[in-house]
Amino acid sequence: MPTGSKRQAGFGYVGLMVAVVIFGLGSVGAARILASTDRGEREAELLFVGGQFRTAIRSYYESGPVAGKFPQQLDDLLLDRRVATPRRHLRKIFIDPVTGKPEWGLILAPQGGVMGVYSLSEKVPMKRDNFDVEDAGLLEAMLPAQQASAASMPIAAAKPLESTVKLTPVNSQTYKYQDWKFFYRPAEMIQKANRQVESAAYSPR
């Protein structure tokens, strides 16, 4: 028959195992929370950086000796030599906080030049709602095709991607950071896109 000391040792061992399991589960939970927090911080940083690019491109487009021109490359935002006194629209080419690299996908304007950027990450974002007003366009990627914004229109992507980027909704199951497009679209471009959509809607089939 087990003695009291052996029973106590047995209970102690079981208690130790339970504690180990609880600690392990707690560690996994803590790791998930930390990973989620880190990912959320990277997303917030991506939104900030994307906004910086958008603001810089708008500044470039609306200034210069002849307004209405997009930069030919991102480096043009660092030092705009179109005027007598060179101007900096962007202080640096930011690193993509999601990929950790300085490479960005480029969105080219129909008339030429860079009108926006997007992350090259194929990971799925956690954030899917509650975007700020200036980032409301990012929600287009989450809408069903029949609810697409009338302002959506195809825009070619810059090399070296050798692909075509369209500012149109995608299936929510394939939602990626690549769908977060940070671009400046002037009022006249939106009006033109709207006229094209309206014309297509009323044209005979």
Buried (B, 14 or more C-beta within 10 A) or exposed (E): EEEEEEEEEEEEEEEEEEEEEEEEEEEEEEEEEEEEEEBEEBBEBBBEBBBBBBBBBBBBBEBBEEEEBBBEEBEBBBEBEBEEEEBEBBEEBBBBBBBEEEBBBBBBBEEEBBBBBBBBBEEEBEBEEEBEEEBEBBBBBBBEEEEBBEBBBEBBBBEEBEEEBEBBBBEEEEBBBBBBBBBBBBEEBBEBBBEEBEEEEEEEE
